[in-house]
């Protein structure tokens, strides 16, 4: 089966081969019911299990499975670009996606070498290739094994391969126990990290796109206006952001997490439902509001983008850290 690959230099390539892969355990981005995390007490901690973290210049490759409009793909690709965008040129406002990433994730990298003479790893995430599978080559009902097979289509050296499934694609566990997941796999001698996130717009927006949709359970506060005018894709940004944080700090299941390895609480999942200061069940927290669109957000991205990003658990204070 051929897959169309969109490269950064706009050249078109065809990937014609399938890779043999090995599925490993994955951490999930849990469903939300509009509630906020209770992990704000000093007794709570996300422990380091002495495993490797992501380091160096890492490409984030996007594998689009199913039908996505170009404008929808741009929302997520711009988010990835925003992770490393500099505000020194004045082109990106504050608070920014880049500051959300560097200020939060950097604390984990410092903690990993605390007490040693080692220097913290540096990590730079850049937008890599984009693979389009618009013909639903594996059908519209996928198992996690098939998700990993799709993830193996991306580059596997210094890469995180992100599988993004369209609104009409059912995935094992989606909307029942998870909104997305991350893990690692092998293809030959190469070991790579992967992420999967589904578009919940028509299947479970109240669970996986809150606070941009009325929650199914819990307090029934009015939904917020999505900053990119797409409930499904703005929800995917939230979930992808949290899973990227988990992938960086726990890429192979032995990094930073709390609880059982099979169902860990990680950097972002430990703060599920928190987006701004003062958050509580049914209330996302203090956010910025765009005066023109009425959309709620907490981070600026490239090209004037606005995004809502989740709180990250701060290991130095044992509390959920927000941009606002």
C-alpha positions as CSV (number, residue, x, y, z in Angstrom):
1,X,0.0,0.0,0.0
2,X,1.4,3.4,-0.9
3,X,1.3,6.4,1.4
4,X,1.8,10.0,0.3
5,X,4.4,11.8,2.2
6,X,4.6,15.6,2.3
7,X,8.1,16.7,3.0
8,X,9.3,20.1,4.3
9,X,10.9,20.9,1.0
10,X,7.6,20.1,-0.8
11,X,9.0,17.1,-2.6
12,X,6.6,14.2,-2.9
13,X,7.9,10.7,-2.0
14,X,6.2,7.4,-1.9
15,X,6.7,4.9,0.9
16,X,6.0,1.5,-0.4
17,X,7.2,-0.8,2.3
18,X,5.7,-2.0,5.5
19,X,8.0,-2.4,8.6
20,X,7.9,-5.2,11.1
21,X,7.1,-3.8,14.5
22,X,6.9,-4.7,18.1
23,X,4.2,-3.2,20.2
24,X,5.1,-2.1,23.7
25,X,3.1,-0.7,26.5
26,X,1.5,2.7,26.0
27,X,0.4,5.5,28.3
28,X,-3.1,6.9,27.6
29,X,-4.5,10.4,27.5
30,X,-7.6,9.7,29.7
31,X,-11.1,10.9,29.1
32,X,-12.2,14.0,30.9
33,X,-15.6,14.9,32.3
34,X,-15.0,18.5,32.9
35,X,-13.4,17.8,36.2
36,X,-10.0,19.2,37.3
37,X,-7.0,17.3,38.8
38,X,-6.7,16.8,42.5
39,X,-2.9,16.4,42.3
40,X,-2.1,19.7,43.9
41,X,-0.9,18.6,47.3
42,X,2.8,18.5,48.4
43,X,2.3,14.8,49.2
44,X,1.9,14.0,45.5
45,X,4.9,13.5,43.2
46,X,5.8,12.2,39.8
47,X,8.7,9.9,40.4
48,X,11.7,9.4,38.1
49,X,12.4,5.7,37.3
50,X,15.9,6.3,35.9
51,X,15.1,5.6,32.3
52,X,16.1,7.7,29.3
53,X,14.3,10.9,28.3
54,X,14.0,12.2,24.7
55,X,17.0,14.3,23.8
56,X,18.6,16.1,20.8
57,X,16.8,17.4,17.7
58,X,13.7,15.3,17.3
59,X,11.4,15.4,14.3
60,X,7.7,15.2,15.0
61,X,6.2,13.3,12.0
62,X,2.5,13.5,11.4
63,X,0.6,10.5,9.9
64,X,-2.9,11.7,8.9
65,X,-5.3,8.7,8.7
66,X,-8.6,9.5,7.0
67,X,-10.0,12.7,5.7
68,X,-8.7,16.0,7.0
69,X,-9.1,19.4,5.4
70,X,-5.9,21.3,4.6
71,X,-7.0,24.0,7.2
72,X,-7.3,21.3,9.8
73,X,-3.8,19.9,9.1
74,X,-2.5,23.4,9.4
75,X,-3.9,23.8,12.9
76,X,-1.8,20.9,14.2
77,X,1.3,21.4,12.1
78,X,1.4,25.1,13.2
79,X,1.2,23.9,16.8
80,X,4.3,21.6,16.4
81,X,6.2,24.5,14.7
82,X,5.1,26.8,17.6
83,X,6.8,24.5,20.2
84,X,10.2,25.9,19.1
85,X,9.3,29.3,17.8
86,X,11.3,32.1,19.3
87,X,9.5,35.2,20.7
88,X,12.7,37.3,20.2
89,X,11.5,38.4,16.8
90,X,8.2,39.7,18.2
91,X,6.3,37.5,15.8
92,X,4.9,35.3,18.7
93,X,3.0,36.9,21.6
94,X,3.2,35.9,25.2
95,X,2.4,33.6,26.8
96,X,3.5,31.3,24.0
97,X,3.4,27.6,23.1
98,X,7.2,27.6,23.2
99,X,7.3,29.0,26.7
100,X,4.7,26.5,27.9
101,X,7.0,23.7,26.6
102,X,10.4,25.0,27.7
103,X,9.4,26.2,31.2
104,X,7.6,23.0,32.1
105,X,9.5,20.2,30.4
106,X,12.9,21.7,31.3
107,X,12.2,21.1,35.0
108,X,12.0,17.3,34.4
109,X,15.3,17.3,32.5
110,X,17.0,19.2,35.4
111,X,15.5,16.8,38.0
112,X,16.8,13.8,36.0
113,X,20.4,14.7,36.7
114,X,20.0,16.3,40.1
115,X,22.7,15.2,42.4
116,X,25.1,14.2,39.6
117,X,27.7,16.1,37.6
118,X,25.8,15.5,34.4
119,X,24.3,18.3,32.4
120,X,20.6,18.2,31.6
121,X,19.7,16.9,28.1
122,X,18.5,19.4,25.6
123,X,15.5,18.7,23.5
124,X,14.3,20.5,20.3
125,X,11.1,19.4,18.6
126,X,10.8,20.2,14.9
127,X,8.0,19.5,12.4
128,X,9.1,16.6,10.2
129,X,7.3,14.8,7.4
130,X,3.6,14.5,7.0
131,X,2.1,11.2,5.7
132,X,-1.4,11.2,4.2
133,X,-3.5,8.1,4.2
134,X,-6.8,9.4,2.9
135,X,-8.0,6.1,1.5
136,X,-8.4,4.4,5.0
137,X,-5.9,1.7,4.0
138,X,-6.6,-0.3,7.1
139,X,-10.3,0.4,7.3
140,X,-12.3,2.6,9.6
141,X,-12.0,0.4,12.8
142,X,-8.5,0.2,14.1
143,X,-6.8,-1.8,16.8
144,X,-3.8,-0.5,18.7
145,X,-1.6,-2.9,16.8
146,X,-2.7,-1.2,13.6
147,X,-2.0,2.2,15.1
148,X,1.6,1.2,15.7
149,X,1.8,-0.2,12.2
150,X,0.8,3.3,10.9
151,X,3.2,4.9,13.2
152,X,6.0,2.9,11.7
153,X,5.5,4.7,8.4
154,X,7.3,7.7,9.8
155,X,11.1,8.1,10.2
156,X,12.4,6.3,13.2
157,X,15.7,7.9,14.1
158,X,15.4,10.9,16.4
159,X,11.7,11.0,15.7
160,X,8.2,10.9,17.4
161,X,5.6,9.6,15.0
162,X,2.1,10.9,15.6
163,X,-0.9,9.0,14.2
164,X,-3.9,11.3,13.8
165,X,-7.2,9.5,13.1
166,X,-10.2,11.3,11.4
167,X,-13.6,11.8,13.0
168,X,-15.1,8.8,11.3
169,X,-12.4,6.3,12.4
170,X,-13.1,4.1,15.4
171,X,-10.0,3.1,17.5
172,X,-9.7,0.5,20.2
173,X,-10.5,2.2,23.5
174,X,-11.3,5.5,21.9
175,X,-14.1,7.4,23.8
176,X,-14.5,4.4,26.2
177,X,-11.3,4.8,28.2
178,X,-9.0,7.2,26.3
179,X,-8.6,10.1,23.9
180,X,-5.1,9.1,22.8
181,X,-2.0,7.4,23.9
182,X,1.7,7.2,23.5
183,X,4.3,4.4,23.6
184,X,7.3,3.0,21.9
185,X,8.0,0.3,19.3
186,X,10.8,-1.3,17.4
187,X,11.3,-1.7,13.7
188,X,14.3,-3.9,13.2
189,X,17.0,-2.5,15.4
190,X,15.4,1.0,15.6
191,X,13.4,2.0,18.6
192,X,11.0,4.9,18.2
193,X,8.4,6.8,20.1
194,X,4.8,7.2,18.8
195,X,1.6,9.0,19.7
196,X,-1.9,8.5,18.6
197,X,-4.7,11.1,18.9
198,X,-8.3,10.8,17.6
199,X,-10.7,13.4,16.3
200,X,-13.6,13.2,18.8
201,X,-15.8,15.8,17.1
202,X,-18.6,13.3,16.2
203,X,-17.9,10.5,18.6
204,X,-17.2,11.9,22.1
205,X,-16.5,15.7,22.1
206,X,-17.9,16.0,25.6
207,X,-15.1,13.7,26.8
208,X,-12.2,14.4,24.5
209,X,-12.7,18.0,23.4
210,X,-13.9,19.6,26.7
211,X,-14.0,22.6,27.5
212,X,-15.0,23.3,23.9
213,X,-18.1,21.0,24.2
214,X,-20.6,20.4,26.9
215,X,-19.3,17.6,29.1
216,X,-21.3,14.3,29.3
217,X,-20.8,14.1,33.1
218,X,-20.1,16.5,35.9
219,X,-21.0,20.2,36.2
220,X,-22.7,21.5,33.1
221,X,-21.0,24.8,32.4
222,X,-21.4,26.4,28.9
223,X,-18.7,25.3,26.4
224,X,-15.9,27.7,25.5
225,X,-15.4,28.9,21.9
226,X,-12.5,27.0,20.3
227,X,-9.6,29.2,19.3
228,X,-9.3,27.8,15.8
229,X,-13.0,27.4,15.3
230,X,-12.8,23.6,15.1
231,X,-13.9,21.7,18.2
232,X,-12.5,18.4,17.1
233,X,-9.0,19.8,16.1
234,X,-8.7,22.2,19.0
235,X,-9.5,19.2,21.2
236,X,-6.8,17.2,19.4
237,X,-4.3,20.0,20.2
238,X,-5.0,19.6,23.9
239,X,-4.5,15.9,23.8
240,X,-1.5,16.0,21.6
241,X,0.2,18.6,23.8
242,X,-0.3,16.5,26.9
243,X,0.9,13.3,25.1
244,X,4.0,15.1,23.8
245,X,4.9,16.1,27.4
246,X,4.4,12.5,28.4
247,X,6.5,11.2,25.5
248,X,9.4,13.6,26.3
249,X,9.5,12.7,30.0
250,X,8.5,9.1,29.8
251,X,9.2,7.9,26.2
252,X,10.0,4.2,27.0
253,X,8.0,3.6,30.1
254,X,10.8,4.1,32.6
255,X,11.0,7.9,32.9
256,X,8.8,10.2,35.0
257,X,5.4,8.9,36.1
258,X,3.4,8.0,39.2
259,X,1.4,4.8,39.8
260,X,1.5,1.6,37.8
261,X,3.6,1.5,34.7
262,X,0.6,0.1,32.7
263,X,-1.6,3.1,33.7
264,X,0.8,5.9,34.7
265,X,0.0,9.4,35.6
266,X,2.5,11.6,33.7
267,X,3.5,15.2,33.3
268,X,0.2,16.3,31.8
269,X,-2.3,13.5,32.7
270,X,-1.6,14.2,36.4
271,X,-3.3,17.6,35.8
272,X,-6.2,16.6,33.6
273,X,-8.9,19.2,33.2
274,X,-6.7,22.1,34.4
275,X,-5.9,24.9,31.9
276,X,-5.6,28.1,34.0
277,X,-5.3,29.2,37.6
278,X,-8.3,28.7,39.8
279,X,-9.6,25.7,37.8
280,X,-12.1,23.4,39.5
281,X,-14.6,20.8,38.2
282,X,-16.6,22.3,35.4
283,X,-14.3,25.4,35.2
284,X,-11.1,25.3,33.0
285,X,-9.5,28.1,34.9
286,X,-8.5,31.7,34.1
287,X,-8.0,32.1,30.4
288,X,-7.4,34.7,27.7
289,X,-10.4,35.6,25.5
290,X,-9.9,36.8,21.9
291,X,-12.0,40.1,21.6
292,X,-12.8,39.4,18.0
293,X,-13.8,35.7,18.0
294,X,-14.7,35.3,21.7
295,X,-12.5,32.2,21.7
296,X,-10.7,31.1,24.9
297,X,-7.0,30.3,24.9
298,X,-3.8,30.4,27.0
299,X,-1.0,30.4,24.5
300,X,0.1,32.2,21.3
301,X,1.6,30.3,18.4
302,X,3.1,31.1,15.0
303,X,1.2,33.0,12.3
304,X,-1.2,34.5,14.9
305,X,-2.4,31.1,16.1
306,X,-4.1,30.8,19.5
307,X,-4.2,27.5,21.4
308,X,-5.5,26.1,24.7
309,X,-2.8,23.9,26.3
310,X,-3.1,21.7,29.4
311,X,-1.4,22.3,32.8
312,X,1.8,20.4,33.4
313,X,2.7,18.9,36.8
314,X,5.6,20.8,38.3
315,X,7.9,18.3,40.0
316,X,9.6,21.0,42.0
317,X,6.4,22.2,43.7
318,X,4.2,19.1,43.4
319,X,1.4,21.2,41.8
320,X,-0.1,21.8,38.4
321,X,1.6,24.6,36.6
322,X,-0.4,26.9,34.2
323,X,0.5,29.6,31.9
324,X,-2.1,32.0,33.4
